[in-house]
Amino acid sequence: MLKNFVIILLMLVFGCQNKITKETVINNYNKKINSIDKIEYHIKRIDTFSPDYVLNKTGNVLIEKRKNDTLHKMSFFARSYSLDKNYLYDDYNSFEISNKSNTYEMVGSYGFRGSPGGQLISDVFFGLDSIYKTVDLIETKNKYQLYYTFENDTIHDISNVEKTIIIDKTTFLPIRIVKTSERGGERTVGIFEFDSILINNQVKNSIENQKNKLQDLELLKTEDPIIVSLIGKEFHIKNLPNLWDDKPINISEKFPALISFWQFWCSPCIKSLPKLKLLQNTYKDKITVIGISTQSSEKVKHLLLSKNIEFLNLKGTNKTLEDYYINSFPAYFLVDKEGTIIKEYSIFSEDIEKDIKAL
């Protein structure tokens, strides 16, 4: 009898020692999430605003975390199966891609998380909530379930906010999130369901690959990318590094010049490269063609080599783009020998050669 009592006592003692706490689950989950730089998953999202208003969204998401991105802290590619569209965000550039028409357009980056693609991204892949009213843990055989409650949001009249996060015990990755709240007497339910989650080296896809695919699509021009006319202004950038050897180039010594701002993912930019090369060869004693790009020097080099493009190309910066109000590509400036911008273009056309002849 004493032996049985000792066995029961030991089971109780070790059982208590092995019992996991909510703090342990939260810490272990955040530790796992912080070790992930790249993640891909399939998602089903259901938002219920009333019995008659239910939104169902499904898709696939690729996230690459970017600590230096002050806007979204990541680059992402999201395919919305519901809309048959893709959404790509990288380095402060946002693209909406139509799979039906093989076209894409640049859109605003600030609110891009609210786009149909951005809505497929969950903050749970960046860590668990750190501000809440209460949190409780329920443990089952294969899962941990964290149940959160939050303070009412009196500013936006949101109350009774609750969230349940179900975590797989083996992978310490999320399986399901359910968030409920009330506003204006209506109860809202948001459900995220995840599966086919891949992390780090398991992910074979990449943002770079998705961006490269833009080269084969048609860029839709929804607005004139040069918002402020710079005609009559001085092209004041003096030195930028040569793409090939990083040696600074004094641009003013190359005037008169046709300046082409372009990116390797921009299909109209790529189509214009042979035309720019032809202009350079035709008017090489009269004018200098200068390309300026700001992203992925290695990709730009590879592209230029593959197309045998030899005119001068320089490395720009985001500040360069801001200085010239460039928010879409390509963008061209014709600069006279004094460094004054005399023409600006948002597409490549025959007018460029006419203006060069006139100059």
C-alpha positions as CSV (number, residue, x, y, z in Angstrom):
1,M,0.0,0.0,0.0
2,L,2.9,2.3,0.9
3,K,4.5,1.5,-2.5
4,N,1.3,2.4,-4.3
5,F,1.1,5.7,-2.4
6,V,4.7,6.5,-3.4
7,I,4.0,5.8,-7.0
8,I,0.9,8.0,-7.0
9,L,2.9,10.8,-5.3
10,L,5.7,10.6,-7.8
11,M,3.2,10.7,-10.7
12,L,1.6,13.8,-9.2
13,V,4.9,15.5,-8.6
14,F,6.3,14.8,-12.1
15,G,2.9,15.5,-13.7
16,C,3.0,18.9,-12.2
17,Q,6.5,19.5,-13.3
18,N,5.7,18.5,-16.9
19,K,2.6,20.6,-17.1
20,I,3.1,23.3,-19.6
21,T,2.0,26.9,-18.8
22,K,0.5,29.5,-21.1
23,E,3.6,31.6,-20.7
24,T,5.7,28.7,-21.9
25,V,3.5,28.2,-24.9
26,I,3.5,31.9,-25.8
27,N,7.3,32.1,-25.4
28,N,8.0,28.9,-27.4
29,Y,5.6,30.1,-30.2
30,N,7.3,33.5,-30.5
31,K,10.7,31.9,-30.4
32,K,9.7,29.6,-33.3
33,I,8.1,32.5,-35.3
34,N,11.2,34.7,-34.8
35,S,13.4,32.0,-36.3
36,I,11.4,32.1,-39.5
37,D,12.5,34.4,-42.3
38,K,10.5,32.9,-45.1
39,I,7.0,31.2,-44.9
40,E,4.5,30.0,-47.4
41,Y,1.0,28.7,-46.6
42,H,-2.5,28.1,-47.9
43,I,-5.3,30.0,-46.2
44,K,-9.0,30.1,-46.0
45,R,-10.5,33.2,-44.5
46,I,-14.2,33.7,-43.6
47,D,-15.5,37.0,-42.3
48,T,-19.1,37.1,-41.0
49,F,-20.6,40.6,-40.5
50,S,-24.2,39.5,-40.3
51,P,-26.2,36.3,-41.2
52,D,-26.7,37.8,-44.6
53,Y,-23.2,39.2,-45.2
54,V,-20.4,36.6,-45.3
55,L,-17.1,36.9,-47.2
56,N,-15.1,33.8,-48.1
57,K,-11.5,34.2,-49.3
58,T,-9.0,31.5,-50.2
59,G,-5.5,31.8,-51.5
60,N,-1.8,31.1,-51.1
61,V,0.7,33.4,-49.5
62,L,4.5,33.8,-49.6
63,I,6.1,36.0,-47.0
64,E,9.8,37.1,-46.8
65,K,10.5,39.1,-43.7
66,R,12.3,42.4,-44.2
67,K,13.5,44.2,-41.0
68,N,14.5,47.2,-43.0
69,D,11.1,47.7,-44.6
70,T,9.6,50.4,-42.3
71,L,6.1,50.1,-44.0
72,H,5.2,46.4,-43.8
73,K,8.3,44.7,-42.4
74,M,8.1,42.2,-45.2
75,S,7.8,41.4,-48.9
76,F,4.9,39.2,-49.9
77,F,3.2,37.5,-52.8
78,A,-0.4,36.5,-52.4
79,R,-2.6,34.7,-54.9
80,S,-6.3,35.1,-54.4
81,Y,-8.1,32.1,-55.7
82,S,-11.4,33.9,-55.1
83,L,-10.5,36.7,-57.6
84,D,-7.9,35.0,-59.7
85,K,-5.5,37.8,-59.0
86,N,-2.0,38.0,-57.6
87,Y,-0.7,40.7,-55.3
88,L,3.0,41.5,-55.0
89,Y,4.7,43.8,-52.6
90,D,8.5,44.4,-52.5
91,D,10.7,47.2,-51.5
92,Y,7.9,49.8,-51.3
93,N,6.5,48.8,-54.7
94,S,3.0,47.2,-54.9
95,F,1.6,45.4,-57.9
96,E,-1.9,44.0,-58.7
97,I,-1.7,41.2,-61.3
98,S,-4.5,39.9,-63.4
99,N,-4.1,36.2,-64.3
100,K,-6.9,36.4,-66.9
101,S,-5.4,39.2,-69.0
102,N,-1.7,38.7,-68.2
103,T,-1.5,42.4,-67.1
104,Y,-0.4,44.2,-64.0
105,E,-0.5,47.7,-62.6
106,M,1.3,49.5,-59.9
107,V,-0.9,50.6,-56.9
108,G,-0.4,52.5,-53.7
109,S,1.8,50.7,-51.1
110,Y,0.6,52.4,-47.9
111,G,-2.8,50.6,-47.8
112,F,-1.7,47.5,-49.6
113,R,-2.3,45.3,-46.6
114,G,-6.0,46.1,-47.0
115,S,-6.0,44.7,-50.6
116,P,-7.6,41.3,-51.3
117,G,-4.2,39.8,-51.3
118,G,-3.0,41.7,-48.2
119,Q,-6.1,40.4,-46.3
120,L,-4.8,36.9,-46.7
121,I,-1.8,37.8,-44.4
122,S,-2.1,37.2,-40.7
123,D,0.0,39.0,-38.1
124,V,0.2,35.7,-36.2
125,F,3.2,34.9,-38.3
126,F,5.0,37.8,-36.7
127,G,4.2,36.9,-33.1
128,L,1.4,36.7,-30.7
129,D,-0.5,39.6,-29.2
130,S,1.5,41.3,-26.4
131,I,-1.3,43.6,-25.3
132,Y,-4.5,42.0,-24.0
133,K,-6.8,41.8,-20.9
134,T,-6.6,38.0,-20.2
135,V,-5.2,34.9,-21.8
136,D,-5.9,31.2,-20.9
137,L,-4.5,28.0,-22.2
138,I,-6.3,24.7,-23.0
139,E,-4.2,21.7,-23.9
140,T,-5.4,18.7,-25.9
141,K,-3.5,15.7,-27.2
142,N,-2.2,17.4,-30.4
143,K,-2.9,21.1,-29.9
144,Y,-2.6,24.2,-27.7
145,Q,-5.5,26.6,-27.6
146,L,-4.9,30.2,-26.4
147,Y,-8.0,32.2,-25.6
148,Y,-7.5,36.0,-25.4
149,T,-9.8,38.7,-24.3
150,F,-9.1,42.4,-25.0
151,E,-10.2,45.8,-23.6
152,N,-13.0,47.5,-25.4
153,D,-12.1,50.0,-28.1
154,T,-14.2,53.0,-27.1
155,I,-12.8,55.2,-30.0
156,H,-14.1,52.9,-32.7
157,D,-17.0,51.5,-30.6
158,I,-15.7,47.9,-30.7
159,S,-16.5,45.7,-27.6
160,N,-16.3,42.1,-26.4
161,V,-13.2,41.4,-28.4
162,E,-12.1,37.8,-28.1
163,K,-9.5,35.7,-30.0
164,T,-8.8,32.0,-30.1
165,I,-5.5,30.8,-31.6
166,I,-5.0,27.0,-32.1
167,I,-1.3,25.9,-32.4
168,D,0.0,22.6,-33.6
169,K,2.0,20.9,-30.8
170,T,4.5,19.3,-33.1
171,T,5.3,22.3,-35.4
172,F,4.4,25.2,-33.0
173,L,2.7,26.8,-36.0
174,P,-0.9,28.1,-36.2
175,I,-3.7,26.0,-37.4
176,R,-6.7,28.2,-36.8
177,I,-7.6,31.7,-35.5
178,V,-11.1,32.8,-34.6
179,K,-11.7,36.5,-33.6
180,T,-15.0,37.8,-32.5
181,S,-16.2,41.3,-31.6
182,E,-19.3,43.5,-31.4
183,R,-19.8,46.9,-33.0
184,G,-23.1,48.8,-33.3
185,G,-25.0,45.9,-32.0
186,E,-23.7,43.6,-34.7
187,R,-21.4,40.6,-33.9
188,T,-18.5,40.1,-36.3
189,V,-16.6,36.8,-36.7
190,G,-13.3,36.4,-38.5
191,I,-11.8,33.0,-39.1
192,F,-8.3,32.1,-40.5
193,E,-7.5,28.5,-41.3
194,F,-4.0,27.6,-42.4
195,D,-2.6,24.4,-44.0
196,S,0.4,23.3,-46.1
197,I,2.7,25.6,-44.2
198,L,6.3,25.7,-45.3
199,I,9.1,27.6,-43.6
200,N,12.6,28.7,-44.4
201,N,14.4,26.1,-46.5
202,Q,11.2,24.2,-47.2
203,V,10.0,27.1,-49.3
204,K,11.1,26.8,-52.9
205,N,9.3,29.9,-54.2
206,S,10.7,33.4,-53.8
207,I,9.7,37.0,-54.1
208,E,12.5,37.5,-56.6
209,N,11.1,34.8,-58.9
210,Q,7.6,36.3,-58.7
211,K,8.9,39.7,-59.5
212,N,10.9,38.3,-62.5
213,K,7.6,37.0,-64.0
214,L,6.4,40.6,-64.3
215,Q,8.7,40.9,-67.3
216,D,6.4,38.7,-69.4
217,L,3.2,40.7,-68.5
218,E,1.8,44.0,-69.9
219,L,2.0,46.9,-67.5
220,L,-1.2,49.0,-67.5
221,K,-0.7,52.7,-67.2
222,T,-3.4,54.1,-65.0
223,E,-2.0,57.6,-64.6
224,D,0.9,59.7,-65.8
225,P,3.8,58.7,-63.5
226,I,5.4,62.2,-63.7
227,I,3.0,64.1,-61.4
228,V,5.1,67.3,-61.3
229,S,6.5,68.6,-64.6
230,L,10.2,69.0,-64.4
231,I,10.7,70.6,-67.8
232,G,12.9,73.6,-67.4
233,K,14.4,72.3,-64.1
234,E,18.1,71.3,-63.7
235,F,19.0,67.6,-63.7
236,H,21.0,68.1,-60.5
237,I,22.3,64.6,-59.9
238,K,26.1,64.7,-60.5
239,N,27.5,61.4,-59.5
240,L,26.1,57.8,-59.4
241,P,28.1,54.6,-59.4
242,N,28.6,52.7,-62.6
243,L,26.5,49.5,-62.6
244,W,29.5,47.3,-63.6
245,D,32.4,48.6,-61.5
246,D,30.9,51.0,-58.9
247,K,33.1,53.8,-60.0
248,P,31.3,57.2,-59.7
249,I,30.2,58.7,-63.0
250,N,29.9,62.5,-63.3
251,I,26.6,62.6,-65.2
252,S,27.0,66.3,-66.1
253,E,30.0,65.4,-68.2
254,K,27.7,63.2,-70.3
255,F,25.2,65.9,-71.3
256,P,23.3,66.2,-73.5
257,A,21.6,62.9,-72.4
258,L,18.5,60.8,-72.5
259,I,18.0,59.6,-68.9
260,S,16.0,56.4,-68.6
261,F,14.7,55.3,-65.1
262,W,13.8,51.7,-65.2
263,Q,13.6,48.4,-63.2
264,F,14.3,44.8,-64.2
265,W,10.8,43.7,-63.4
266,C,9.2,46.3,-65.7
267,S,8.1,44.7,-69.0
268,P,7.8,48.1,-71.0
269,C,11.3,49.0,-69.7
270,I,12.7,45.7,-71.1
271,K,11.0,46.2,-74.4
272,S,12.6,49.6,-74.8
273,L,16.2,48.5,-74.1
274,P,17.0,47.5,-77.7
275,K,15.4,50.8,-78.9
276,L,17.6,52.8,-76.4
277,K,20.6,50.9,-77.6
278,L,19.7,51.8,-81.2
279,L,19.4,55.5,-80.2
280,Q,22.8,55.4,-78.5
281,N,24.4,53.8,-81.6
282,T,22.7,56.2,-84.0
283,Y,23.4,59.4,-82.1
284,K,26.5,58.4,-80.1
285,D,28.4,61.5,-81.2
286,K,25.5,63.8,-80.2
287,I,23.9,62.4,-77.0
288,T,24.5,59.9,-74.2
289,V,21.8,57.4,-73.2
290,I,22.0,56.7,-69.5
291,G,20.0,54.0,-67.7
292,I,19.3,54.4,-63.9
293,S,17.9,51.5,-61.9
294,T,17.5,51.1,-58.1
295,Q,16.9,47.4,-57.5
296,S,18.9,44.2,-57.7
297,S,22.1,45.1,-59.5
298,E,22.9,41.5,-60.2
299,K,19.5,41.0,-61.9
300,V,20.0,44.2,-63.9
301,K,23.4,43.0,-65.1
302,H,22.1,39.6,-66.1
303,L,19.3,41.1,-68.1
304,L,21.6,43.6,-69.9
305,L,24.1,40.8,-70.8
306,S,21.4,38.5,-72.0
307,K,20.1,41.2,-74.4
308,N,23.5,42.5,-75.3
309,I,22.7,46.0,-74.1
310,E,25.8,48.2,-73.8
311,F,24.8,51.7,-73.1
312,L,25.8,53.4,-69.8
313,N,23.8,52.1,-66.8
314,L,24.1,53.5,-63.3
315,K,22.9,52.6,-59.8
316,G,20.3,54.8,-58.4
317,T,18.6,55.0,-54.9
318,N,15.1,55.5,-53.7
319,K,16.0,59.1,-52.9
320,T,16.8,59.5,-56.6
321,L,13.3,58.4,-57.5
322,E,11.8,60.8,-54.9
323,D,13.7,63.7,-56.2
324,Y,12.2,63.2,-59.7
325,Y,8.7,62.3,-58.5
326,I,9.0,58.8,-60.1
327,N,6.3,56.4,-59.0
328,S,6.0,54.3,-62.1
329,F,8.3,52.9,-64.8
330,P,9.7,53.6,-67.3
331,A,10.3,57.4,-67.0
332,Y,12.5,59.3,-69.4
333,F,14.1,62.8,-69.3
334,L,15.8,64.5,-72.2
335,V,18.5,66.8,-70.9
336,D,20.4,69.5,-72.9
337,K,24.1,70.2,-72.7
338,E,23.5,72.7,-69.9
339,G,21.8,70.1,-67.8
340,T,18.3,71.4,-68.2
341,I,15.4,69.0,-68.6
342,I,13.7,69.9,-71.9
343,K,11.4,66.9,-72.3
344,E,9.9,64.2,-70.1
345,Y,8.1,60.9,-71.1
346,S,6.2,58.1,-69.4
347,I,6.4,55.7,-72.3
348,F,8.9,55.1,-75.1
349,S,7.6,56.6,-78.4
350,E,8.9,57.9,-81.7
351,D,8.7,61.4,-80.1
352,I,11.9,60.7,-78.2
353,E,14.0,60.3,-81.4
354,K,12.2,63.4,-83.0
355,D,13.1,65.5,-79.9
356,I,16.7,64.2,-80.0
357,K,17.0,65.3,-83.6
358,A,15.6,68.6,-82.8
359,L,18.0,69.0,-79.9
